[in-house]
Amino acid sequence: MQNLKEVRLTIDEGEAIRLADLLGISHEKAGHRMGVSRATFGRIVQKARKTVADALINGKAINIEGGNYKIIMEARIFECRRCNNRWDEPQGTGRPAKCPQCSHDDFHRTVEGG
């Protein structure tokens, strides 16, 4: 495995594949989330898919690095331990007091898609 040829996938290309293919978000919405136009997002994801296909078909390792990116968390996701309700809270608003569905205060922050 140490002798595998490598392909390079940039961080922004990896994010484009995550948004489009893993989460199924439209190119328009995904472009907005990445801070680029729909057309630019389309070009990024097309290049990323070609790179991943090359790695899969030709048995190459994928090296994820570089690119132009900035990490932005648009919202925080919480989950209630009582009713399992999941909801978003915008950044900078502090910890919510209670679950908006059942008003219980036993909830935790979770990750997107988790």
C-alpha positions as CSV (number, residue, x, y, z in Angstrom):
1,M,0.0,0.0,0.0
2,Q,2.9,2.3,0.5
3,N,3.8,2.2,-3.2
4,L,0.4,3.5,-4.3
5,K,0.3,6.4,-6.7
6,E,-1.6,9.4,-5.3
7,V,-4.1,11.9,-6.6
8,R,-4.6,15.2,-4.9
9,L,-8.1,16.4,-3.7
10,T,-8.2,19.9,-2.3
11,I,-10.2,20.6,0.9
12,D,-12.7,22.6,-1.1
13,E,-13.2,19.7,-3.6
14,G,-13.7,17.3,-0.7
15,E,-16.3,19.7,0.8
16,A,-18.0,19.9,-2.6
17,I,-18.3,16.1,-2.8
18,R,-19.6,16.0,0.8
19,L,-22.3,18.6,0.1
20,A,-23.4,17.3,-3.3
21,D,-23.0,13.6,-3.1
22,L,-23.1,12.7,0.6
23,L,-25.7,15.2,1.8
24,G,-27.5,15.6,-1.5
25,I,-27.6,19.4,-1.4
26,S,-28.4,21.2,-4.7
27,H,-25.6,22.9,-6.5
28,E,-27.2,26.3,-5.9
29,K,-27.5,25.8,-2.1
30,A,-24.1,24.1,-1.8
31,G,-22.5,26.9,-3.7
32,H,-24.1,29.4,-1.3
33,R,-22.8,27.4,1.7
34,M,-19.3,27.5,0.2
35,G,-19.5,31.1,-0.8
36,V,-19.2,30.6,-4.5
37,S,-21.7,30.7,-7.5
38,R,-23.6,27.7,-8.6
39,A,-21.5,27.5,-11.7
40,T,-18.3,27.7,-9.8
41,F,-19.5,25.0,-7.4
42,G,-20.4,22.8,-10.4
43,R,-16.8,23.2,-11.7
44,I,-15.4,22.3,-8.3
45,V,-17.5,19.2,-7.8
46,Q,-16.9,18.0,-11.4
47,K,-13.1,18.2,-10.9
48,A,-13.4,16.5,-7.6
49,R,-15.5,13.6,-9.0
50,K,-13.0,13.1,-11.8
51,T,-10.2,12.9,-9.2
52,V,-12.0,10.4,-7.0
53,A,-13.0,8.3,-10.1
54,D,-9.3,8.2,-11.1
55,A,-8.4,7.0,-7.7
56,L,-11.1,4.3,-7.5
57,I,-10.7,3.0,-11.0
58,N,-6.9,3.1,-11.1
59,G,-6.2,2.1,-7.5
60,K,-4.6,5.3,-6.4
61,A,-4.5,6.9,-2.9
62,I,-6.4,10.1,-2.3
63,N,-4.3,12.9,-0.7
64,I,-6.6,15.6,0.7
65,E,-4.8,18.9,1.2
66,G,-4.6,22.6,0.2
67,G,-7.0,24.7,-1.8
68,N,-8.7,27.9,-0.9
69,Y,-11.0,27.6,2.0
70,K,-12.4,29.1,5.2
71,I,-14.2,27.1,7.8
72,I,-17.6,28.7,8.6
73,M,-20.2,27.2,10.9
74,E,-23.6,28.7,9.9
75,A,-25.6,27.0,12.7
76,R,-25.2,24.8,15.7
77,I,-27.4,21.7,15.9
78,F,-28.9,20.5,19.1
79,E,-30.8,17.3,20.0
80,C,-33.1,16.8,22.9
81,R,-32.5,13.7,25.1
82,R,-36.1,13.4,26.0
83,C,-38.0,13.7,22.7
84,N,-35.1,13.4,20.2
85,N,-36.0,16.7,18.5
86,R,-33.2,18.2,16.5
87,W,-33.0,21.9,15.8
88,D,-30.6,24.5,14.6
89,E,-29.5,27.6,16.5
90,P,-27.6,30.4,14.8
91,Q,-24.0,31.1,15.8
92,G,-23.5,33.7,18.4
93,T,-26.9,33.3,20.1
94,G,-25.7,31.5,23.2
95,R,-26.9,28.1,24.6
96,P,-30.7,27.6,24.2
97,A,-32.6,27.4,27.5
98,K,-34.8,24.5,26.5
99,C,-36.0,22.2,23.7
100,P,-38.5,24.1,21.5
101,Q,-40.6,21.0,21.1
102,C,-41.0,19.6,24.6
103,S,-39.5,22.5,26.7
104,H,-37.1,20.1,28.4
105,D,-33.6,21.3,29.4
106,D,-31.8,18.0,28.8
107,F,-30.3,18.4,25.4
108,H,-26.8,18.3,23.8
109,R,-25.1,19.8,20.8
110,T,-24.6,17.3,17.9
111,V,-23.0,17.2,14.5
112,E,-24.6,17.6,11.1
113,G,-25.9,14.4,9.7
114,G,-25.0,12.5,12.8
